[in-house]
Amino acid sequence: MMKRLQADVLVVGAGPAGMAAIRALLKVGRQVIWIDNQVRPGGQIWRGGPPPAWQNMADLPGLTLLRSHAVIAADGPTALVLHDTAQNLALRVEAPQLLLATGARERMLPFPGWTLPGVTGAGGLQALVKGGWPVAGKRVVLAGSGPLLLAAADTVQANGGKVLAIVEQARPAALAGFAARLPLGKAAQALSLRWRLRGTPYLHGTWVQKADGEAKLESLQLSNGQQVACEALGVGFGLLPNTELAALLGCALRDGAVAVDAQLQTSVKGIFAAGECTGIGGVDKSLLEGARAAEAMLGRTPSRARQHAQALAFGRALQSSFALRPELLKLADARTLVCRCEDVRLGELKACRSWRDAKLQTRCGMGTCQGRICGGITRELFGWADAPGLPRAPLQPVPIHVLL
């Protein structure tokens, strides 16, 4: 029989938004079940461990932390079925209220050679290095768009990697406008980061056109004509909100994110959302929304409305300043893989009329990632409004005996 747990609140996600909410809920005696598929709390932003002020939360009274647990299905509006990935068991959890703090993932775009060993997401590269991947002495390039490139380059350099260049596709004017709108605190952080990377060329208005190599990455061809020999490329074009669980639960989406009202309530009663899944805006927005969602779940009017408005404005500035230029959508050729799970190439997809048609004709989106990568890509390349489609259980790959 499946094990069952109950509490006052379920929180899915162990990043800043989930942490801020849990701290507020536990202070007033709520019983909370905290669910995350990683081994330790922190989310992607604090993958190496949260700051000192947020450590040791797992030991707080009233909290049940289910680490290494992936949500695979819904069993009601605020009831979830989990997969204990450590023990390969299923578990059902339920509470009157549910907070989705599911974060975001990197947005990838295809170009010739992007599937070569040695090419990863920029955030993925940062996570690998934080996890102990030996980068010392390796020649590394960070490319794509957004502040994550600088943060990833800083992590690589601090661990002994040689960062040859940071290749940013945004135009200089857009970058200058974004810098001018930064609050003082963020401006200081950016200047400190740039100072630490002062020896690294920052190529704006430039992008990777092609990655070359026989069995692994050996060199890059940039849009400015440069050829760069390297062993690793971290590439990413911003972030996309993780909305699969929200969609499975019937929550409305807006502009690719979970739609919420001023109380951080979704369209489904009892379900709230906070952090990057409601729109990309950084760690400050996530912390604010987590705390504000907890206040709303406790029946209070969320505080710090002005700070929240500023965080939302920063998120909008982030999206507009680092908007993708159209040249990036024309890099892939007919032989370039789009769906890496099922080995579907761009040429095969050009004859398809929609995401559904592509799945029927080519199996695009039917692999392990369940369209999380190629769904966003086809939406960008072809304008397929139905990509990546409505999610279906199980949300994550799971052994068949767990489902049985």
Secondary structure, 3 states (H helix, E strand, C coil): CCEEEECCEEEECCCHHHHHHHHHHHHCCCCEEEECCCCCCCCCCCCCCCCHHHCCHHHCCCEEEECCEEEEEECCCCEEEEEECCCCEEEEEECCEEEECCCEEECCCCCCCCCCCCEEEHHHHHHHHHCCCCCCCCEEEEEEECCHHHHHHHHHHHCCCEEEEEEECCCHHHHHHHHHCCCHHHHHHHHHHHHHCCCCCEEECCCEEEEECCCCCCEEEECCCCEEECCEEEEEECEEECCHHHHHCCCCEECCEECCCCCCECCCCCEEECHHHHCCCCHHHHHHHHHHHHHHHCCCCCCCHHHHHHHHHHHHHHHHHCCCCHHHHHCCCCCCEEECCCCEEHHHHCCCCCHHHHHHHHCCCCCCCCCCCHHHHHHHHHCCCCCCCCCCCCCCCCCHHHHC
